[in-house]
Amino acid sequence: MTSGTSGDASKKIAAGICAILLGGFGVHKFILGYTTEGIILLAATLLTCGLGAMVTSIIGIAEGVIYLTKSDDEFVNTYVNSKKAWF
């Protein structure tokens, strides 16, 4: 594993935990460098006065579990190299 890969893999835990705890605000998307997707989640939560947080939080929990259950290499290939933004 190269040093670049291990650095990218370290984002897995941060993104996974933030997705589960703060998924409604899109924090995990910003950690992974997906600014547009992070803004979409944040706007959906804020512009609906928090009502959209029910949906965006479920998305965050699902993505957090997916991130944390992938191997480091699979995570890097899928979300860092291939830039798969959703699920």
N, C-alpha and C positions, 0 to 999 in steps of 0.2 A: 504494500500500500504506500503510495507516495505521500509526501507531506501535504500536497494540495488536496488529495482525497480525504485524508484524515481531518483536515480543517473543515472541509465541506460536510463530512459525516458528523462533526460535532454540532452542526446546526440541527441535526435530527432530533436530539433530545430537547433542545431549546424550543424548536418549532413545535414538537409534539406536545410538550407541557403547556406552552402558551396557547396552542390550538384548543386544548381541553379546557383550560382555565379562562382564557380571554378570546375565545374564538369569535364571539360576537363583534369584536372590535377589529378583527383581521390582523392582529399582531403577528401571528405565525406567517402570514403572507409577506409582511414586510421583512421578517427575518430571512426568508428565502429569496428576497429580492423581487417579489411579484407585487410591485407597487400598485398597478391598476386593480388587481384583484383585491388587494388590501383596502383600497379606497372604496371599492364596491361594497365590501362587507361593512366597513365603517359607516358609509353613507346609508346603507340599508338599516342599520341600527339607529343612527342618529336622526335621520329624516322621518322615521316612523315613531319618534319619541319613545324608542325602546321596544315597541311592539314587534318590530322585525328581529329583535334579538332572540326571540324564541326560535326562529328559523335559522338565523346565522350561528347561533350557539350550537344547534344540532349539527350543522355543517362542520363547525370547528371541532366538536367532539369526534365526529366520524373521521375527519382528516387527521386529528391527533392520534387516534388509535391506529390508523393506517400507517402513519409515519413511524410510530414506535414499534410496530410489529414487523416492519421491513428490516432486512439486514442492512448494514452500513453501505455495502456496495450497491445493493438494489436501490436504496434511497438516493444515493449520489447519482446513479444512472438515470433514475426516473425523474427526480425533482431538481437536480442541479445541472446535469448534462443535457437531458432531453427537454427540460423546462415544462414539465407537465403541471399546469397550474391548478387544476381542480381534480380532486379525488385521485 
